Amino acid sequence: MVRRAFETNTVPVSQRYPAGMDTVDVVETRELRYFVAVAEELHFGRAAERLGIAQPPLSRTIAQLEHRLGVALLTRTSRRVSLTGAGATLLTEARGILGAVVAAERRTRSAAADRPSLVLAAKAGSSGEVLAKLLDAYAAEPGAVPVDLLLCESNTHLPLLDGRADVALLHEPYDPTTGLDVEVLHTEGQVAVMPATHRLAGAPGLRTADISDLSDQVRWPRPDGTYPDGPGIEVRNLTQLFQMIELGRAVAVMPEFVRAGLAEGLVAVPVVDAPRVTTVIAWPPHSRSRALADLVRVATGFS
């Protein structure tokens, strides 16, 4: 069942802004871009450099935004900058808004070029079978448009938020889907990937307790590119992870679909009590693309 249907109706302006209701100052996309840069960098100097502007006007813009909204978005000390609860909420909303703007610009240029298309994001090295079946099935549809692939190292949901992609294949609970519309494709168990020489490699099945001292060796980057604090190796993609496993530096609990891409010398042992992983097709809730609706319909037809 689709968790959120495609909608074509809009709410009349008279319902959104009843007669006599005062309007508020409109937040500019420039202000949101500045805020996102600061919120992701958590450093005004680095954010200003990223935006290509001087720091004083950036600081003034953030202060004006806080004044307009009437809330503190950032906590500033002489040593660090951090997000308040309101700031974390605005970061999520701002990414969605800016993503919608970028996506609208991209789709408008595509329409002007008389070449409508879709951009599908997927994690490199994952969902290979599902991805191939989806692309083949959709290509056979009447009126299918070209589908460009955007292969991501990690954080596959981000291209949906920043407008680089129209749709993505995500894996819950690893990929966050909050704020996105999703359709479930299939659910599968997880396996522990380890060298074939590992002492547990021949086990018919494992429990998470059996590998609790091994599976926490891997740290993936946050959406802002930084890594969580703690021990263990840092990896950005599956290629790096598998190399570390081959070298005996890590054991990783991963969805069953990784079996198909394992190199010689690696094995996958079922982890019987690990949470199941659900593959979903996800898209921004503001989308009104008929081509996207057709792609989602095709995806759910063979899942």
Contacts in CASP RR format, 6 or more apart in sequence:
PFRMAT RR
TARGET T0000
AUTHOR 0000-0000-0000
METHOD contacts of the structure
MODEL  1
MVRRAFETNTVPVSQRYPAGMDTVDVVETRELRYFVAVAEELHFGRAAER
LGIAQPPLSRTIAQLEHRLGVALLTRTSRRVSLTGAGATLLTEARGILGA
VVAAERRTRSAAADRPSLVLAAKAGSSGEVLAKLLDAYAAEPGAVPVDLL
LCESNTHLPLLDGRADVALLHEPYDPTTGLDVEVLHTEGQVAVMPATHRL
AGAPGLRTADISDLSDQVRWPRPDGTYPDGPGIEVRNLTQLFQMIELGRA
VAVMPEFVRAGLAEGLVAVPVVDAPRVTTVIAWPPHSRSRALADLVRVAT
GFS
2 181 0 8 1.000
2 183 0 8 1.000
2 296 0 8 1.000
2 300 0 8 1.000
3 181 0 8 1.000
3 182 0 8 1.000
3 183 0 8 1.000
4 181 0 8 1.000
4 182 0 8 1.000
4 285 0 8 1.000
6 287 0 8 1.000
6 288 0 8 1.000
6 292 0 8 1.000
6 293 0 8 1.000
6 296 0 8 1.000
7 288 0 8 1.000
8 288 0 8 1.000
17 23 0 8 1.000
25 68 0 8 1.000
27 65 0 8 1.000
27 68 0 8 1.000
27 69 0 8 1.000
29 97 0 8 1.000
29 98 0 8 1.000
29 101 0 8 1.000
30 61 0 8 1.000
31 61 0 8 1.000
31 64 0 8 1.000
31 65 0 8 1.000
32 94 0 8 1.000
32 97 0 8 1.000
32 98 0 8 1.000
33 51 0 8 1.000
33 98 0 8 1.000
34 47 0 8 1.000
34 51 0 8 1.000
34 58 0 8 1.000
34 61 0 8 1.000
34 62 0 8 1.000
34 65 0 8 1.000
35 62 0 8 1.000
35 65 0 8 1.000
35 73 0 8 1.000
35 90 0 8 1.000
35 91 0 8 1.000
35 94 0 8 1.000
36 91 0 8 1.000
36 94 0 8 1.000
36 95 0 8 1.000
36 98 0 8 1.000
37 47 0 8 1.000
37 50 0 8 1.000
37 51 0 8 1.000
37 58 0 8 1.000
38 44 0 8 1.000
38 47 0 8 1.000
38 58 0 8 1.000
38 62 0 8 1.000
38 74 0 8 1.000
38 81 0 8 1.000
39 73 0 8 1.000
39 74 0 8 1.000
39 83 0 8 1.000
39 87 0 8 1.000
39 90 0 8 1.000
39 91 0 8 1.000
39 94 0 8 1.000
40 47 0 8 1.000
40 91 0 8 1.000
40 223 0 8 1.000
40 224 0 8 1.000
41 47 0 8 1.000
41 50 0 8 1.000
41 224 0 8 1.000
42 80 0 8 1.000
42 81 0 8 1.000
42 82 0 8 1.000
42 83 0 8 1.000
42 224 0 8 1.000
43 81 0 8 1.000
44 55 0 8 1.000
44 58 0 8 1.000
44 59 0 8 1.000
44 81 0 8 1.000
45 55 0 8 1.000
45 58 0 8 1.000
47 58 0 8 1.000
48 54 0 8 1.000
48 55 0 8 1.000
48 58 0 8 1.000
51 58 0 8 1.000
62 73 0 8 1.000
62 74 0 8 1.000
65 73 0 8 1.000
66 72 0 8 1.000
66 73 0 8 1.000
66 74 0 8 1.000
69 86 0 8 1.000
69 90 0 8 1.000
71 84 0 8 1.000
71 86 0 8 1.000
71 87 0 8 1.000
72 84 0 8 1.000
72 86 0 8 1.000
73 83 0 8 1.000
73 84 0 8 1.000
73 86 0 8 1.000
73 87 0 8 1.000
73 90 0 8 1.000
74 81 0 8 1.000
74 82 0 8 1.000
74 83 0 8 1.000
74 84 0 8 1.000
74 87 0 8 1.000
75 81 0 8 1.000
75 82 0 8 1.000
75 83 0 8 1.000
75 84 0 8 1.000
83 91 0 8 1.000
92 178 0 8 1.000
92 179 0 8 1.000
95 161 0 8 1.000
95 162 0 8 1.000
96 161 0 8 1.000
96 162 0 8 1.000
96 284 0 8 1.000
98 162 0 8 1.000
98 163 0 8 1.000
99 161 0 8 1.000
99 162 0 8 1.000
99 163 0 8 1.000
99 284 0 8 1.000
100 163 0 8 1.000
100 284 0 8 1.000
100 286 0 8 1.000
102 162 0 8 1.000
102 163 0 8 1.000
102 164 0 8 1.000
103 163 0 8 1.000
103 166 0 8 1.000
103 284 0 8 1.000
106 119 0 8 1.000
106 163 0 8 1.000
107 116 0 8 1.000
107 289 0 8 1.000
110 116 0 8 1.000
110 117 0 8 1.000
115 146 0 8 1.000
116 145 0 8 1.000
116 291 0 8 1.000
117 145 0 8 1.000
117 146 0 8 1.000
117 147 0 8 1.000
117 148 0 8 1.000
118 145 0 8 1.000
118 146 0 8 1.000
118 147 0 8 1.000
118 148 0 8 1.000
118 166 0 8 1.000
118 167 0 8 1.000
118 289 0 8 1.000
118 291 0 8 1.000
118 292 0 8 1.000
118 295 0 8 1.000
119 147 0 8 1.000
119 148 0 8 1.000
119 149 0 8 1.000
119 150 0 8 1.000
119 159 0 8 1.000
119 164 0 8 1.000
119 165 0 8 1.000
119 166 0 8 1.000
119 167 0 8 1.000
120 131 0 8 1.000
120 147 0 8 1.000
120 148 0 8 1.000
120 149 0 8 1.000
120 150 0 8 1.000
120 165 0 8 1.000
120 166 0 8 1.000
120 167 0 8 1.000
120 168 0 8 1.000
120 169 0 8 1.000
120 295 0 8 1.000
121 149 0 8 1.000
121 150 0 8 1.000
121 151 0 8 1.000
121 152 0 8 1.000
121 156 0 8 1.000
121 159 0 8 1.000
121 160 0 8 1.000
121 164 0 8 1.000
121 165 0 8 1.000
121 167 0 8 1.000
121 168 0 8 1.000
121 169 0 8 1.000
122 128 0 8 1.000
122 131 0 8 1.000
122 149 0 8 1.000
122 150 0 8 1.000
122 151 0 8 1.000
122 152 0 8 1.000
122 156 0 8 1.000
122 168 0 8 1.000
122 169 0 8 1.000
123 151 0 8 1.000
123 152 0 8 1.000
123 153 0 8 1.000
123 154 0 8 1.000
123 156 0 8 1.000
123 169 0 8 1.000
123 171 0 8 1.000
123 238 0 8 1.000
124 151 0 8 1.000
124 152 0 8 1.000
124 153 0 8 1.000
124 237 0 8 1.000
124 238 0 8 1.000
124 239 0 8 1.000
125 151 0 8 1.000
125 238 0 8 1.000
125 261 0 8 1.000
126 169 0 8 1.000
126 171 0 8 1.000
126 238 0 8 1.000
126 255 0 8 1.000
126 257 0 8 1.000
126 258 0 8 1.000
127 169 0 8 1.000
127 171 0 8 1.000
127 257 0 8 1.000
127 279 0 8 1.000
128 257 0 8 1.000
128 260 0 8 1.000
129 257 0 8 1.000
129 260 0 8 1.000
130 169 0 8 1.000
130 185 0 8 1.000
130 186 0 8 1.000
130 257 0 8 1.000
130 279 0 8 1.000
130 303 0 8 1.000
131 169 0 8 1.000
133 302 0 8 1.000
134 169 0 8 1.000
134 281 0 8 1.000
134 295 0 8 1.000
134 298 0 8 1.000
134 299 0 8 1.000
134 302 0 8 1.000
135 147 0 8 1.000
137 298 0 8 1.000
137 301 0 8 1.000
137 302 0 8 1.000
138 144 0 8 1.000
138 147 0 8 1.000
138 294 0 8 1.000
138 295 0 8 1.000
138 298 0 8 1.000
138 299 0 8 1.000
139 147 0 8 1.000
141 294 0 8 1.000
141 298 0 8 1.000
143 294 0 8 1.000
144 291 0 8 1.000
144 294 0 8 1.000
145 291 0 8 1.000
147 295 0 8 1.000
150 159 0 8 1.000
150 164 0 8 1.000
150 165 0 8 1.000
152 158 0 8 1.000
152 159 0 8 1.000
153 236 0 8 1.000
153 237 0 8 1.000
154 220 0 8 1.000
154 221 0 8 1.000
154 236 0 8 1.000
154 237 0 8 1.000
155 175 0 8 1.000
155 221 0 8 1.000
155 222 0 8 1.000
155 223 0 8 1.000
156 168 0 8 1.000
156 169 0 8 1.000
156 170 0 8 1.000
156 175 0 8 1.000
157 168 0 8 1.000
157 170 0 8 1.000
157 175 0 8 1.000
157 176 0 8 1.000
157 177 0 8 1.000
157 180 0 8 1.000
157 282 0 8 1.000
158 223 0 8 1.000
159 165 0 8 1.000
159 168 0 8 1.000
160 166 0 8 1.000
160 167 0 8 1.000
160 168 0 8 1.000
160 180 0 8 1.000
160 282 0 8 1.000
160 283 0 8 1.000
160 284 0 8 1.000
161 284 0 8 1.000
163 284 0 8 1.000
166 283 0 8 1.000
166 284 0 8 1.000
166 287 0 8 1.000
166 289 0 8 1.000
166 292 0 8 1.000
167 281 0 8 1.000
167 282 0 8 1.000
167 283 0 8 1.000
167 292 0 8 1.000
167 295 0 8 1.000
167 296 0 8 1.000
168 281 0 8 1.000
168 282 0 8 1.000
168 283 0 8 1.000
169 185 0 8 1.000
169 279 0 8 1.000
169 280 0 8 1.000
169 281 0 8 1.000
169 282 0 8 1.000
170 177 0 8 1.000
170 180 0 8 1.000
170 182 0 8 1.000
170 279 0 8 1.000
170 280 0 8 1.000
170 281 0 8 1.000
170 282 0 8 1.000
171 255 0 8 1.000
171 277 0 8 1.000
171 278 0 8 1.000
171 279 0 8 1.000
171 280 0 8 1.000
172 277 0 8 1.000
172 278 0 8 1.000
172 280 0 8 1.000
173 275 0 8 1.000
173 277 0 8 1.000
173 278 0 8 1.000
174 277 0 8 1.000
177 280 0 8 1.000
177 282 0 8 1.000
179 285 0 8 1.000
180 282 0 8 1.000
180 283 0 8 1.000
180 284 0 8 1.000
180 285 0 8 1.000
181 282 0 8 1.000
181 283 0 8 1.000
181 284 0 8 1.000
181 285 0 8 1.000
181 287 0 8 1.000
182 280 0 8 1.000
182 281 0 8 1.000
182 282 0 8 1.000
182 283 0 8 1.000
183 280 0 8 1.000
183 281 0 8 1.000
183 282 0 8 1.000
183 296 0 8 1.000
183 299 0 8 1.000
183 300 0 8 1.000
184 278 0 8 1.000
184 279 0 8 1.000
184 280 0 8 1.000
184 303 0 8 1.000
185 278 0 8 1.000
185 279 0 8 1.000
185 280 0 8 1.000
185 281 0 8 1.000
185 299 0 8 1.000
185 300 0 8 1.000
185 303 0 8 1.000
186 278 0 8 1.000
186 279 0 8 1.000
186 303 0 8 1.000
187 276 0 8 1.000
187 277 0 8 1.000
187 278 0 8 1.000
187 279 0 8 1.000
188 255 0 8 1.000
188 256 0 8 1.000
188 257 0 8 1.000
188 276 0 8 1.000
188 277 0 8 1.000
188 279 0 8 1.000
189 255 0 8 1.000
189 256 0 8 1.000
189 270 0 8 1.000
189 271 0 8 1.000
189 274 0 8 1.000
189 276 0 8 1.000
189 277 0 8 1.000
190 253 0 8 1.000
190 254 0 8 1.000
190 255 0 8 1.000
190 256 0 8 1.000
190 270 0 8 1.000
190 271 0 8 1.000
190 274 0 8 1.000
190 275 0 8 1.000
190 276 0 8 1.000
190 277 0 8 1.000
191 253 0 8 1.000
191 254 0 8 1.000
191 255 0 8 1.000
191 256 0 8 1.000
191 258 0 8 1.000
191 259 0 8 1.000
191 268 0 8 1.000
191 269 0 8 1.000
191 270 0 8 1.000
191 271 0 8 1.000
192 200 0 8 1.000
192 206 0 8 1.000
192 211 0 8 1.000
192 215 0 8 1.000
192 251 0 8 1.000
192 252 0 8 1.000
192 253 0 8 1.000
192 268 0 8 1.000
192 269 0 8 1.000
192 270 0 8 1.000
192 271 0 8 1.000
193 242 0 8 1.000
193 245 0 8 1.000
193 251 0 8 1.000
193 252 0 8 1.000
193 253 0 8 1.000
193 254 0 8 1.000
193 258 0 8 1.000
193 262 0 8 1.000
193 266 0 8 1.000
193 267 0 8 1.000
193 268 0 8 1.000
194 200 0 8 1.000
194 201 0 8 1.000
194 214 0 8 1.000
194 245 0 8 1.000
194 251 0 8 1.000
194 266 0 8 1.000
194 267 0 8 1.000
194 269 0 8 1.000
195 201 0 8 1.000
195 245 0 8 1.000
195 246 0 8 1.000
195 248 0 8 1.000
195 265 0 8 1.000
195 266 0 8 1.000
195 267 0 8 1.000
196 265 0 8 1.000
196 266 0 8 1.000
196 267 0 8 1.000
197 265 0 8 1.000
198 248 0 8 1.000
198 251 0 8 1.000
198 267 0 8 1.000
200 206 0 8 1.000
200 210 0 8 1.000
200 211 0 8 1.000
200 269 0 8 1.000
201 267 0 8 1.000
201 269 0 8 1.000
202 267 0 8 1.000
202 269 0 8 1.000
203 210 0 8 1.000
203 269 0 8 1.000
204 269 0 8 1.000
204 270 0 8 1.000
205 269 0 8 1.000
205 270 0 8 1.000
205 271 0 8 1.000
205 272 0 8 1.000
206 269 0 8 1.000
206 270 0 8 1.000
206 271 0 8 1.000
206 272 0 8 1.000
207 271 0 8 1.000
207 272 0 8 1.000
207 273 0 8 1.000
208 215 0 8 1.000
208 253 0 8 1.000
208 271 0 8 1.000
208 273 0 8 1.000
208 274 0 8 1.000
211 251 0 8 1.000
211 253 0 8 1.000
211 271 0 8 1.000
214 250 0 8 1.000
214 251 0 8 1.000
215 251 0 8 1.000
215 252 0 8 1.000
215 253 0 8 1.000
216 231 0 8 1.000
216 232 0 8 1.000
217 231 0 8 1.000
217 232 0 8 1.000
217 233 0 8 1.000
217 249 0 8 1.000
217 250 0 8 1.000
217 251 0 8 1.000
218 232 0 8 1.000
218 233 0 8 1.000
218 235 0 8 1.000
218 241 0 8 1.000
218 244 0 8 1.000
218 250 0 8 1.000
218 252 0 8 1.000
219 227 0 8 1.000
219 228 0 8 1.000
219 230 0 8 1.000
219 232 0 8 1.000
219 233 0 8 1.000
219 234 0 8 1.000
219 235 0 8 1.000
220 227 0 8 1.000
220 235 0 8 1.000
220 236 0 8 1.000
221 227 0 8 1.000
221 234 0 8 1.000
221 236 0 8 1.000
222 228 0 8 1.000
227 234 0 8 1.000
232 250 0 8 1.000
233 244 0 8 1.000
233 249 0 8 1.000
233 250 0 8 1.000
235 241 0 8 1.000
235 244 0 8 1.000
238 258 0 8 1.000
241 250 0 8 1.000
241 252 0 8 1.000
242 262 0 8 1.000
242 263 0 8 1.000
242 266 0 8 1.000
244 250 0 8 1.000
245 251 0 8 1.000
245 252 0 8 1.000
245 266 0 8 1.000
246 263 0 8 1.000
246 265 0 8 1.000
246 266 0 8 1.000
253 271 0 8 1.000
253 274 0 8 1.000
254 268 0 8 1.000
255 277 0 8 1.000
255 279 0 8 1.000
256 268 0 8 1.000
256 270 0 8 1.000
256 277 0 8 1.000
257 279 0 8 1.000
258 268 0 8 1.000
259 268 0 8 1.000
262 268 0 8 1.000
281 295 0 8 1.000
281 296 0 8 1.000
281 299 0 8 1.000
281 300 0 8 1.000
283 292 0 8 1.000
283 296 0 8 1.000
END
